[in-house]
Amino acid sequence: MALVISAIWGFSFVASKVGLDHFPPLFFTALRFSLVAILLSPFLKIVKFRMKAVFWIAITVGVFHFTFLYLGIDAAGGVTAVAIASQLIAPFSVIMAVVVLKEKIGWRRILGIMMAFGGVMALGFDPVIFDQLDGVALVAFAALFMSAGLILMRQIQNVGTMTMQAWIGAISALPLMLLSFTMETGQVASILSMNWEAAGALAFVVIVTTIFAHGGWYYLLQRYPIAALTPFGLLAPIFGVIFGVVLFSEPITLRFIIGGTVTLVGVAIINLRTARKNPAIVPEPEV
């Protein structure tokens, strides 16, 4: 199940690219969360004394993270570099935990942070990736906002995954829709001209990624140690790269392999060490 979920997260980059080839980025994000809110409406329950925190998590993750993520995927025009850059959530999360929560980290996680950022910087010097640097930078900002959301999530307890997903959808949908109609055009035309590929991409990120994958991961977390599950989560960007190469014929160079490997090894060190020290801040991929 963990392996299937990782493959789903990897394929979500592909589904997002297909959706963004048809819909304006902000509008696609707004549609995603509108449908999530509708499908998960039974989980929209008031969480006493925690709704303020839930609101800010929804804004941070739903509005800012996914806006930058989808703008990044759209700007990059590919998924391989984006799949690697999205893993910066892990080092950003640890840095924020140190700065905001005053947590202490050892030399291994410091090494992991340096490797994660160094690997992404190495990707930027790849001639193939150079044309995607604006997309990679936007995805890095998305990772920064997701790490902030994870820090906020640590401040509240006993809020289920589906309840949180439902509130993120319900709170984010309207601001995203307003942003879309303020900054973009072609929303109505994209709906009227929607083909089966665009509809399938939207359905995938809403139903398969948001509901099945994230819900399934939460199910696994209730039954298995986080340290045992973390390596499976690290497979998501690898699946993303594989799908990008196979489905879109995206080129892979030696420099990309080296940079990507260094990044993922750094992320592995961070997540595995964090899983042993404090499982609460080990992020699951958010795509």
N, C-alpha and C positions, 0 to 999 in steps of 0.2 A: 504493500500500500504506500509506503514511504517513497519507493522508487517511482511508482506511477504518479504520485503527487509532484515529485521533482520534475518529471517529464512534462507534466501539465504546466508547471511554472515556466519551464524552458520554452514550451510551445506558445505561452502567452505573449512572448515577444513577437512571435510570428503573427498571431491573431491580431495583436495591437497594430502592427505595421499594415496588415491588410485592411483593418478598419480605418486607419488614418489615411490610407490611399483614397478612401471614399468620403469620409466625414471630415469636417474641420476639427482640429485637435481638441479645442475646448468643448465643442459640441459633443464630440465622441465621449469625452470624460463625463459631461453632464448626463448624457444618455445612459452611460454605464451606471452611474449612481442613482439615477431616477428609477431604473429597472431593479437595481439592488434593493432600494427602499420599498418598492412595491412587493417584490417577491419575499422579502424578509419582514414585511409589516407585522406578522404575528409576534416577532421578537422585539418590536418597538415598545418596550416597557420602561416606565420611569425608574431610574436607578436613584434611590433616595440619597441625598447629600453628595451625589457624584455627577450631577448633570452639567455643572459648570466645567468640570474636567473633561467630560465626554464631549462637550461642545468644542473646546479648544483642540482636543485630539482630532475631531472631525475636520476642523478648519485646517489644522496642520497637515494631516495625512490626506484627507479627501480633496481639499482645494489646492493646497500648495504642492504637496508631493506629486500627486497624479497630474496636475497641470504641467509641472516641469518635466515629469517623466514622458508624457505623451508629446509635448512640444519637442523634447529631445529625440524621441524615436522618429518623429516626423522630420525634424531637421537633419538627422543623421542619414535617413534614407536606407538604413540597414539595421540589422539586429545584433551582429557579432560583437562590435565594440560596445554597444549599449548594454548587452548582457553582462559584459565584464565590468564596465563602469558602475553598473547598478549595485555591485557588491561593496561599494564604498560605504554603504549603510553600516557595516560592521565596525570599521575604524572610527567613523564619525560617532557612532553610539558610545564607544568606549571613551573617546575624547570628551564627549558631553557629560558622561557619567563622572569623569574626573573633575571637570570644571564646575558642573552644576551640583552634583551630589557629593563632591569631595571624596570620591572613591580612590583607593590606591591600586596601582597596577604594577606588575612585575616586568622584568626585562623581556620576557617572552612576548607579552602582548605589545610592548613598545616596538619590538622587532617586527611583529606582525603588522602593526600600523605603518611602519616605514616601508615594508615590502608591498603592502596594498597600494599605498599612494605612489610608490616608486614604479610599480608595475603599470599602473594607469598612465603615469607620465611617459613611460617607455612606449606605450601604445601611441601616444601623440606624435612620436617621432617616426612612426611607420608611414611611409608615403601613401599607402592604401587608406589609412585611417585619417590622414591629415585633412582631407576634405570633409570629414565628419566631426571635426573638433568642436564645432558649435553645438552639435547634438550631444557629444560626450560631456561638454561642460554643463549643459542643461540637466542631463541625467545626474551629474555629480551634485548639482543643487537639489535635485529631487531626493537624492540619498541623504543630504544634510537635513532636509525637512522631515524625512521619515525617521531619522535618528532622534530628532527633537520630539516627534510623536511617541517614539518608544520610551523616552524619558518620562513624558507625561503619563504614559500607560502604567509606568511603575508606581505612580502615585495613587492609583486606585486599585481596589481589590474586588474580587467576586463579580466581575462583569464578563459574561460569557462572550465567546468569539462571535457568535451570530448576532447577539444583542449589539455588540460594538459595531459590527459590519452594518447592521440595519441603521443605527444612528448616524454612522459616517455617511451612508447613502442619503438618508433623509435630510441631514443638515447641509450636506455639500451640494445637493442637486440644484437648488435655487440659485445660490451665488455663482455656481459654474455656468448655469444657463444665462444669467444676466451678463456675466463676463463674455460669454460667447456671442450674444447678440449685440454687445457693445463693441467688440473687437474683431469679429469675424463676419463673413457673409456666406451665403449658399447653404444655410442650414435646411431650409424647406426643400430646396432642390435635391439635397443629398438624401432626404427621406423619400421623396417621390421617385428618385431614380435608384433606390437601394436594390441591389441584386442579391443573389443567394450568398455570394462570398462575403459581402459586407454584413448581411444579416447574421451569417454564421459566425463571423469574427466577433460581433457584438454579443451574441448569445454565448460564445465560448468564454469571454472575459467575465461575463455576468454570472452565468450558471456554473460552468465547470471550474473556472479559476476562483471566483469569490466564494461561492457556496460550497462546492464539493472539495476543492483543494484546501482552502483555509479551514473549513469545517472538519475535514478529514485529518488535517495536521493537529488540530486541537484535540480530536479524538485520540490520536496517537500519543500526544503529550500527557494525556491523563493516564496512560497505561504503560509507558516506557520511559526510561531515563532520558533526559534531554541530551546527554553526552552520546547516547546510542543513536539518536535521531539526527543530530547536527551534521554528520558526514553526508547524509542523504540530501539535506538542504543545500549543501555545497555543490551538488550535481546539477542544480537548476541552470546556472550560467553555462555549464558545459553542454547540456542539452540545447540551450538557446543558440550557442555557437554552431553546434552540429546541424540543427534545423535551418539556420541561416545559410550555411554552406550548401546543404543538400537542396533546399527549396528555392533559394534565391541566387545560387551560384556565387555567393560572396567570396572574394579571394582571401586566402589565409597565407601569410608570409611567416618566415622564421622569426622576424622581430615581433610579430603579433603573438606567436606561440610563446616566445620567451616572456614578453610583457604580461600576457594573460596568465601564464603559469605562475609567475612571481606574485601577481595580484591574488590569485586564488590560494596559493600557499599561505600568503600573509593572512587572508581572511580565515583560512582553516585554523591557523594558530590562534587567532583572536577568538573565534567561536568555540573552539575546543577548550581553551583555557577558561573562557568566560562560563562555559557550561559547567565546569567543575567548581568555579568560584561563586557564581551567582547566575543560575539558569534564567532568571527573570528578564535579563536584558539581551539574551541571544535572539536576534531577529529572524523571522521567517521571511523569505523573499516576498516582496510586494510588487506585483505586476498586474 
